[in-house]
Amino acid sequence: MISKFFHFFKEKRCYDKFHEECGIFGIFSPQKIDTLSLIQFGLFALQHRGQEACGFSVLRDGFILSYKSDGLVLDAFRKISNFKYFHGNAAIGHTRYSTSGGQSKKNIQPFFGEDINGKSNISIVHNGNLVNAKKIRKNLELNGMNFISENSDSEVILRLIQKYLYENNNNLETAIQKTTFDIQGAYSVIVLMKNKIAAFRDPNGIRPLCYGMLDEQTYIFSSETCGIDSIGGYLIRDLFPGEMAIVDKKKSIQLSFFKKNRYRKQRVCSFEYIYFSRPDSLIENINVYEVREKSGEKLYKKYPVQADVVVGVPDSGVPASIGFSKASGIPFKPILVKNKYIGRSFILPKQEIREKIVNLKLNSILNEIRGKRVVIIDDSIVRGTTSRRLVYILRKAGAIEIHFRSASPPIIAPCYLGVDTPSKKDLISYNDDKENIAKILDVDSLEFLSMKDLIDILGSKNHCFGCFTGKYPIKKYKKL
C-alpha cells in the first residue's frame, strides 16, 4: 500500500491540492477613473485564484493598452514605471493559474486583437475551459485566422468573437451570441472594446461571475464578490447562467440571455465553496464561510469522536474546524502555523526533498500537541501526500491519537472544466477505499463529508459535483 503512495510523487510539478482556475475582473466608467489602481486592487483580491501570472488591458482615449507579467500581482505592478500611461475609463484583468494552454508566457491573459493599423481594438479575459477548443482552432486556422498562443482556449474565444464582429458589422452582442453557439465548456468571460465592456457566463454557470457598481455610473465585474468589495463597490448580483451584460458610455447596462437559453442550468462548481473562493465571498448568494463552518458541524454530528483539540489545516480547513469545535465542544486551537511567504511552487526533483516541503509550508506548536488526542480537518484530500506528511509531523510532536476529517466527499475524478487536477490514477480516493487510505495516512480514524450532507449544506443539487461523482454537466470530448 505504501508503494502506491510513493507513486503520487512521480510528477516533477507535484501538488496536493486542486489548483484555482483563474480570476477575472473588469471595470467600466463613461468618465476617466484611476484604472490602474482599481484593476490592481481587484486582481490582488483575486490573487488566490491564480499566482503564476497576471495581466490587464486599459481603455484610454479609445485605445486599448495591455500589460502582462509572470508572478504575483503586486510584483507585476511594481515593474510599471509610468502609471499615468494606464489611466483611462475602463480596464479588464486576469490572475492566472495555467489549465488549458500550459505555462507558456504566450498564454498569459488578456488576449487582444488588432485592427488593420495594428492597434488593439478588442481584449478578453477568461476563466474556465472549453472542451472543443482544439476543433474550433483547427477550423479557424484552416480559414486563415492567426493565433499567438500555443494552444489557449481563451484565445479561441477571442478569435471567434473577432470573426463574428467582422461578419456582423461590429455588433458585439451578436458576435458573442454566435460565439456561444460554437463553444462548449465552462467559461466566464469579460470583453473590452473601444467604447464598451461585456461579460458573460456559460449556460451551466460553472465558473462564477458577478457584477456591481462603484458609483451610479461605474460598473464592476468580478469572479468573486471580494473583488467588488476590494475597491469599495457594492454587489448587484451574480450573472445568471447563459446571461450576457453589455455596458457602454450611455451609462446603461443591457442584460440578455443566449438564444439557446432553453439549455440553461444552474451548475456552479461545488469546489468554489469548499476551497477555491475566498471565505468572505458570496457565490450565488451563498456565504462561502458559512458553508465551510457547517461542513465541520456536519462532520462531528455524523462522525463524533473523543479528542482534546481540533486543528484546521490553514487556510481553507480552518472554518470547518471551527464548526467541528462548536458542535463537539472540543476546543479549536490554531496549532498549525503557515508560512505566508512561501512561493507558489518549487521544482523539486528528489522525493525526499518534496516530502520536506510541507515543513516549509506548515509547522506545529509542539506544546499544544504533546500527549493530546488531535482531530485534523482539511477541506479535501487529493493525492494524500500533504496529509500524510502532516500526520507525521503531529506524531513526531507527540500526538497520541490523530483523527482526520475531510470537509468534502472523496475526490474520485479529475476536473476538465477549468481546474488543474491530477489524473485519476493519482487521486488517492480513486485508488483506495477509506480503510486503506487511513492506513496510508497513519491515522486512527478517517471520515469524509458525505455527498448528501454537502448537498444539504449547499441547499440544492444544482451544482457541479464531477470530482466527487465522475458525472459532469458537459460531455468530455476525449478521455482523461
VMD Tcl script that draws the C-alpha trace (Angstrom):
set ca {
  {0.00 0.00 0.00}
  {2.84 2.38 0.78}
  {4.26 1.74 -2.69}
  {1.02 3.12 -4.12}
  {1.54 6.26 -2.07}
  {5.03 6.83 -3.48}
  {3.61 6.67 -6.99}
  {2.00 10.04 -6.23}
  {5.40 11.74 -6.23}
  {6.31 10.91 -9.82}
  {5.45 14.23 -11.39}
  {8.06 16.98 -11.29}
  {5.41 19.59 -10.61}
  {3.94 17.87 -7.57}
  {0.91 19.28 -5.78}
  {-1.64 18.02 -3.32}
  {-4.48 20.46 -3.84}
  {-6.80 21.30 -6.68}
  {-5.37 24.48 -8.12}
  {-7.51 27.52 -8.70}
  {-8.93 28.15 -12.12}
  {-8.06 31.86 -12.62}
  {-9.68 35.13 -11.61}
  {-11.12 37.83 -13.87}
  {-12.01 41.43 -13.11}
  {-13.33 44.38 -15.09}
  {-14.48 47.95 -14.59}
  {-16.12 50.47 -16.93}
  {-16.99 54.15 -16.50}
  {-18.03 56.80 -19.02}
  {-15.54 59.12 -17.29}
  {-11.81 58.79 -16.67}
  {-11.02 56.94 -13.45}
  {-7.89 55.63 -11.74}
  {-7.99 52.42 -13.76}
  {-4.51 51.25 -12.77}
  {-5.18 51.36 -9.02}
  {-8.64 49.84 -9.37}
  {-7.50 46.94 -11.54}
  {-4.58 46.36 -9.18}
  {-6.86 46.17 -6.14}
  {-9.34 43.92 -7.92}
  {-6.71 41.48 -9.13}
  {-4.98 41.44 -5.75}
  {-8.29 40.45 -4.15}
  {-8.48 37.54 -6.62}
  {-4.84 36.52 -6.21}
  {-5.85 33.25 -4.53}
  {-7.35 32.08 -7.84}
  {-4.02 32.18 -9.68}
  {-0.44 33.05 -8.80}
  {1.57 32.21 -11.92}
  {0.95 35.37 -13.91}
  {-1.35 38.34 -14.34}
  {-2.22 40.94 -16.90}
  {-4.63 43.73 -17.75}
  {-5.91 45.92 -20.56}
  {-6.88 49.57 -20.11}
  {-9.15 51.61 -22.36}
  {-7.68 55.11 -22.70}
  {-8.96 57.70 -25.20}
  {-10.44 54.99 -27.40}
  {-7.25 52.88 -27.46}
  {-6.67 49.58 -25.66}
  {-3.31 49.29 -23.88}
  {-2.21 45.96 -22.39}
  {0.35 44.81 -19.86}
  {1.31 41.25 -18.86}
  {3.80 39.74 -16.44}
  {4.53 36.43 -14.79}
  {4.49 36.31 -10.99}
  {2.22 37.79 -8.35}
  {0.03 40.86 -8.83}
  {1.95 43.27 -6.61}
  {5.30 42.18 -8.08}
  {3.97 42.73 -11.59}
  {2.63 46.20 -10.82}
  {5.92 47.25 -9.24}
  {7.53 46.86 -12.66}
  {5.32 49.59 -14.17}
  {7.25 52.85 -14.41}
  {4.63 55.17 -15.98}
  {1.40 54.85 -14.02}
  {-0.35 57.66 -15.90}
  {0.03 55.71 -19.13}
  {-2.61 53.26 -17.87}
  {-5.20 55.79 -16.72}
  {-8.43 55.58 -18.69}
  {-12.12 54.86 -18.30}
  {-12.16 51.06 -18.35}
  {-9.97 48.04 -17.61}
  {-10.09 44.25 -17.52}
  {-7.61 41.95 -15.79}
  {-6.71 38.34 -15.12}
  {-4.82 36.33 -12.50}
  {-3.56 33.11 -13.98}
  {-3.13 29.54 -12.95}
  {-2.49 27.54 -16.11}
  {-5.02 24.87 -17.10}
  {-5.60 24.54 -20.84}
  {-2.68 26.09 -22.69}
  {0.09 25.34 -20.20}
  {2.59 27.70 -18.60}
  {4.00 29.48 -21.66}
  {4.23 33.27 -21.37}
  {2.38 33.43 -24.69}
  {-0.69 32.17 -22.83}
  {-0.81 34.98 -20.26}
  {-4.07 36.93 -20.49}
  {-5.60 39.25 -21.57}
  {-5.61 38.25 -25.23}
  {-6.20 41.11 -27.63}
  {-6.97 41.62 -31.29}
  {-5.77 44.36 -33.60}
  {-7.30 46.34 -36.45}
  {-5.70 46.75 -39.88}
  {-3.48 49.53 -38.49}
  {-2.03 47.28 -35.80}
  {-3.94 48.99 -32.98}
  {-5.64 46.88 -30.29}
  {-9.39 47.14 -30.66}
  {-10.61 44.21 -28.53}
  {-9.32 42.39 -25.44}
  {-10.70 39.49 -23.39}
  {-10.10 37.62 -20.12}
  {-11.49 34.15 -19.49}
  {-11.90 31.78 -16.54}
  {-12.73 28.17 -17.37}
  {-12.01 25.57 -20.01}
  {-13.53 24.70 -23.40}
  {-13.93 21.03 -24.29}
  {-13.99 21.65 -28.05}
  {-11.29 24.32 -28.35}
  {-8.90 22.24 -30.49}
  {-11.56 21.51 -33.08}
  {-12.59 25.17 -33.33}
  {-9.00 26.38 -33.51}
  {-8.20 23.97 -36.33}
  {-11.20 25.21 -38.34}
  {-10.28 28.86 -37.76}
  {-6.67 28.26 -38.78}
  {-7.80 26.49 -41.96}
  {-9.78 29.64 -42.77}
  {-6.75 31.91 -42.34}
  {-7.07 33.00 -38.69}
  {-3.72 33.51 -36.95}
  {-3.13 32.59 -33.30}
  {-0.49 33.94 -30.89}
  {-0.74 31.41 -28.07}
  {0.40 27.82 -28.30}
  {-2.96 26.20 -27.51}
  {-5.01 28.52 -25.31}
  {-8.77 28.00 -25.39}
  {-9.18 31.61 -24.22}
  {-7.69 32.86 -27.47}
  {-10.15 30.63 -29.34}
  {-12.99 32.64 -27.75}
  {-11.35 35.91 -28.79}
  {-10.81 34.84 -32.40}
  {-14.40 33.62 -32.71}
  {-15.70 36.95 -31.41}
  {-13.44 38.78 -33.89}
  {-14.72 36.62 -36.73}
  {-18.35 37.32 -35.91}
  {-17.71 41.03 -35.32}
  {-16.36 41.25 -38.86}
  {-19.34 39.33 -40.28}
  {-21.96 41.31 -38.32}
  {-20.98 44.95 -38.75}
  {-19.08 45.12 -35.42}
  {-22.16 44.22 -33.37}
  {-20.72 42.87 -30.11}
  {-23.94 41.34 -28.80}
  {-24.47 39.34 -31.99}
  {-20.81 38.31 -32.08}
  {-20.96 36.95 -28.52}
  {-24.28 35.20 -29.20}
  {-22.83 33.40 -32.23}
  {-19.63 32.57 -30.35}
  {-21.62 30.85 -27.59}
  {-23.33 28.68 -30.23}
  {-19.90 27.28 -31.16}
  {-18.09 26.88 -27.84}
  {-18.78 24.20 -25.25}
  {-17.40 24.00 -21.74}
  {-17.04 26.20 -18.68}
  {-16.47 29.89 -19.24}
  {-16.84 33.24 -17.58}
  {-15.58 35.97 -19.91}
  {-15.11 39.75 -19.88}
  {-14.62 41.57 -23.20}
  {-13.29 45.12 -23.62}
  {-13.76 47.19 -26.78}
  {-13.08 50.83 -27.55}
  {-16.48 52.02 -26.30}
  {-17.98 49.21 -24.23}
  {-17.44 46.23 -21.94}
  {-19.28 42.91 -21.98}
  {-19.39 39.95 -19.59}
  {-21.00 36.53 -20.00}
  {-21.21 33.05 -18.41}
  {-21.70 29.60 -19.88}
  {-25.23 28.13 -19.89}
  {-24.40 25.95 -16.85}
  {-22.88 28.79 -14.82}
  {-19.99 26.51 -13.81}
  {-17.49 29.31 -13.22}
  {-18.64 32.27 -11.08}
  {-19.07 35.86 -12.29}
  {-20.88 38.69 -10.56}
  {-21.36 42.41 -11.13}
  {-21.78 45.53 -9.05}
  {-21.21 49.27 -9.09}
  {-18.61 51.64 -7.72}
  {-20.88 54.66 -8.10}
  {-24.01 55.46 -10.08}
  {-22.20 55.25 -13.42}
  {-19.26 52.84 -12.91}
  {-19.85 49.09 -13.36}
  {-17.67 46.29 -11.95}
  {-17.40 42.64 -12.99}
  {-15.55 40.09 -10.88}
  {-15.10 36.34 -10.43}
  {-15.96 36.82 -6.75}
  {-17.69 39.41 -4.63}
  {-14.43 40.04 -2.74}
  {-13.13 41.75 -5.88}
  {-16.02 44.21 -5.83}
  {-15.54 44.75 -2.09}
  {-11.83 45.44 -2.57}
  {-12.43 48.69 -4.46}
  {-15.32 49.88 -2.29}
  {-18.06 48.84 -4.68}
  {-21.40 47.21 -3.93}
  {-22.74 43.94 -5.28}
  {-25.80 43.85 -7.51}
  {-25.96 40.12 -8.25}
  {-24.36 37.16 -10.00}
  {-24.77 36.95 -13.74}
  {-27.16 34.10 -14.44}
  {-26.05 31.05 -16.42}
  {-26.17 31.87 -20.11}
  {-26.54 35.61 -19.41}
  {-24.66 38.44 -21.10}
  {-24.20 42.00 -19.83}
  {-23.02 44.90 -22.01}
  {-22.19 48.37 -20.68}
  {-21.38 51.35 -22.90}
  {-20.81 55.08 -22.50}
  {-24.55 55.69 -22.29}
  {-24.21 54.71 -18.60}
  {-26.64 51.81 -19.04}
  {-26.35 48.05 -18.77}
  {-28.05 45.74 -21.25}
  {-28.81 42.24 -19.97}
  {-29.83 39.38 -22.24}
  {-29.67 35.60 -22.46}
  {-28.09 33.48 -25.16}
  {-30.68 32.46 -27.70}
  {-30.06 28.84 -26.72}
  {-31.32 29.68 -23.22}
  {-33.56 26.59 -23.12}
  {-30.36 24.70 -22.29}
  {-29.59 26.88 -19.26}
  {-28.95 25.14 -15.94}
  {-27.52 26.18 -12.60}
  {-24.38 24.07 -12.12}
  {-21.82 26.23 -10.35}
  {-18.73 24.29 -9.26}
  {-19.19 22.95 -5.72}
  {-15.45 23.28 -5.10}
  {-15.87 27.06 -5.16}
  {-17.42 26.71 -1.71}
  {-15.07 24.02 -0.44}
  {-11.72 25.54 -1.43}
  {-11.38 27.93 -4.40}
  {-13.24 31.04 -3.27}
  {-12.24 33.39 -0.50}
  {-14.25 32.81 2.68}
  {-15.54 36.40 2.62}
  {-17.12 35.93 -0.83}
  {-20.70 35.16 -1.76}
  {-21.18 32.69 -4.60}
  {-24.75 32.59 -5.92}
  {-25.82 34.40 -2.72}
  {-24.37 31.62 -0.56}
  {-21.81 32.66 2.05}
  {-18.63 30.64 1.50}
  {-17.52 30.83 5.13}
  {-20.90 29.54 6.37}
  {-20.71 26.55 4.02}
  {-17.29 25.62 5.37}
  {-18.30 26.05 9.00}
  {-21.47 23.99 8.52}
  {-19.36 21.27 6.92}
  {-17.39 20.97 10.16}
  {-20.60 20.81 12.20}
  {-21.94 18.03 9.96}
  {-18.70 16.08 10.28}
  {-18.97 15.95 14.06}
  {-22.68 15.14 14.12}
  {-22.16 12.29 11.65}
  {-18.79 11.08 12.96}
  {-18.35 12.04 16.62}
  {-15.02 11.39 18.28}
  {-13.45 11.98 21.68}
  {-10.44 14.26 21.44}
  {-8.58 17.06 23.23}
  {-8.05 19.56 20.43}
  {-9.32 20.38 16.93}
  {-6.76 21.56 14.36}
  {-7.57 23.15 11.00}
  {-5.20 22.98 8.03}
  {-4.68 26.63 7.02}
  {-6.40 28.36 5.45}
  {-9.46 26.69 3.94}
  {-9.68 23.97 6.62}
  {-9.98 26.46 9.47}
  {-13.71 27.40 9.15}
  {-14.68 23.70 9.10}
  {-12.52 23.16 12.20}
  {-14.33 25.98 13.99}
  {-17.66 24.37 13.06}
  {-16.46 20.99 14.31}
  {-15.35 22.61 17.56}
  {-18.69 24.38 18.05}
  {-20.64 21.17 17.51}
  {-18.40 18.99 19.66}
  {-17.26 21.32 22.43}
  {-13.67 20.21 21.72}
  {-11.51 23.35 21.73}
  {-10.19 24.63 18.40}
  {-6.63 25.89 18.51}
  {-4.60 27.42 15.64}
  {-1.75 25.00 16.28}
  {-0.63 24.74 12.66}
  {1.44 27.74 11.66}
  {1.50 28.57 7.95}
  {4.41 30.31 6.23}
  {2.58 33.04 4.31}
  {5.62 33.99 2.26}
  {6.35 30.66 0.63}
  {6.35 30.61 -3.16}
  {3.51 29.01 -5.03}
  {5.54 26.07 -6.33}
  {9.02 24.58 -6.14}
  {10.86 22.49 -8.71}
  {11.90 19.57 -6.51}
  {13.39 16.64 -8.38}
  {14.16 14.44 -5.37}
  {11.44 12.61 -3.47}
  {12.86 13.22 0.00}
  {13.03 16.97 -0.67}
  {9.44 17.04 -1.97}
  {8.26 15.44 1.26}
  {10.01 18.06 3.37}
  {8.30 20.98 1.63}
  {5.33 20.50 3.97}
  {7.65 21.57 6.81}
  {8.24 24.85 4.97}
  {4.53 25.46 4.49}
  {3.24 24.25 7.86}
  {4.66 23.66 11.31}
  {3.05 22.84 14.64}
  {3.21 24.39 18.11}
  {4.66 21.40 19.96}
  {3.42 22.15 23.47}
  {-0.21 22.12 22.25}
  {0.20 18.68 20.62}
  {2.23 16.55 23.03}
  {0.12 13.92 24.81}
  {-3.10 15.09 23.08}
  {-5.79 13.38 21.03}
  {-5.99 15.51 17.89}
  {-8.65 15.99 15.21}
  {-7.20 17.36 11.93}
  {-9.65 18.91 9.49}
  {-8.77 19.80 5.92}
  {-11.01 20.97 3.09}
  {-10.22 17.87 0.99}
  {-7.77 15.05 0.36}
  {-6.42 14.92 -3.20}
  {-3.23 12.88 -3.53}
  {-2.78 12.41 0.21}
  {0.88 13.41 0.22}
  {0.48 16.58 2.27}
  {-1.96 14.87 4.63}
  {0.45 12.02 5.31}
  {3.36 14.35 5.94}
  {1.24 16.48 8.26}
  {0.24 13.44 10.29}
  {3.92 12.51 10.55}
  {4.74 16.00 11.90}
  {1.99 15.73 14.55}
  {3.01 12.20 15.55}
  {6.59 13.39 15.94}
  {5.32 16.29 18.07}
  {3.79 13.77 20.50}
  {0.13 13.40 19.50}
  {-1.18 10.13 20.96}
  {-4.23 9.88 18.66}
  {-4.92 11.51 15.30}
  {-8.36 11.57 13.70}
  {-8.58 13.02 10.17}
  {-11.74 14.62 8.78}
  {-12.23 15.87 5.22}
  {-14.76 18.71 4.72}
  {-15.60 17.33 1.28}
  {-16.53 13.92 -0.12}
  {-13.80 11.64 -1.54}
  {-12.37 13.00 -4.80}
  {-12.53 10.23 -7.39}
  {-12.30 12.09 -10.72}
  {-10.27 14.94 -12.22}
  {-11.86 18.14 -13.48}
  {-11.58 19.13 -17.14}
  {-13.69 22.29 -16.84}
  {-11.06 24.82 -15.79}
  {-9.36 23.34 -12.73}
  {-5.83 21.94 -12.76}
  {-6.14 18.49 -11.17}
  {-4.17 15.24 -11.08}
  {-5.21 12.36 -13.29}
  {-7.45 9.62 -11.88}
  {-4.54 7.30 -11.09}
  {-3.01 9.95 -8.81}
  {-6.18 10.57 -6.75}
  {-5.87 8.65 -3.50}
  {-9.64 8.09 -3.17}
  {-9.82 6.66 -6.69}
  {-7.12 4.12 -5.87}
  {-8.12 3.03 -2.35}
  {-11.08 2.73 -0.01}
  {-11.38 4.66 3.24}
  {-9.82 1.94 5.41}
  {-6.70 1.67 3.24}
  {-6.36 5.44 3.00}
  {-6.43 5.63 6.82}
  {-3.53 3.16 6.89}
  {-1.58 5.13 4.29}
  {-2.10 8.37 6.22}
  {-1.33 6.62 9.53}
  {-4.40 7.97 11.33}
  {-6.59 6.40 14.00}
  {-9.75 7.24 12.09}
  {-10.70 8.88 8.78}
  {-14.05 10.24 7.66}
  {-15.29 12.31 4.72}
  {-18.27 14.65 4.39}
  {-20.96 12.72 2.56}
  {-22.49 13.82 -0.75}
  {-25.88 14.01 0.94}
  {-24.55 16.35 3.62}
  {-22.77 18.53 1.05}
  {-26.00 18.87 -0.93}
  {-27.91 19.68 2.26}
  {-25.41 22.41 3.17}
  {-25.48 23.96 -0.32}
  {-29.25 23.78 -0.35}
  {-29.70 22.04 -3.72}
  {-28.33 19.55 -6.23}
  {-27.86 22.38 -8.74}
  {-24.05 22.29 -8.68}
  {-21.28 20.51 -10.49}
  {-20.13 17.55 -8.36}
  {-18.00 15.96 -11.09}
  {-14.86 15.46 -9.00}
  {-16.89 13.50 -6.42}
  {-19.14 11.52 -8.77}
  {-17.43 11.41 -12.17}
  {-20.61 12.88 -13.68}
  {-20.25 16.30 -15.33}
  {-22.75 18.80 -16.74}
  {-20.80 18.83 -20.03}
  {-19.72 15.82 -22.06}
  {-16.00 15.21 -22.49}
  {-14.52 15.28 -25.96}
  {-11.72 12.89 -25.14}
  {-10.69 10.51 -22.37}
  {-8.72 11.96 -19.48}
}
mol new
graphics top color blue
foreach p $ca { graphics top sphere $p radius 0.5 }
foreach p [lrange $ca 0 end-1] q [lrange $ca 1 end] { graphics top cylinder $p $q radius 0.2 }
display resetview
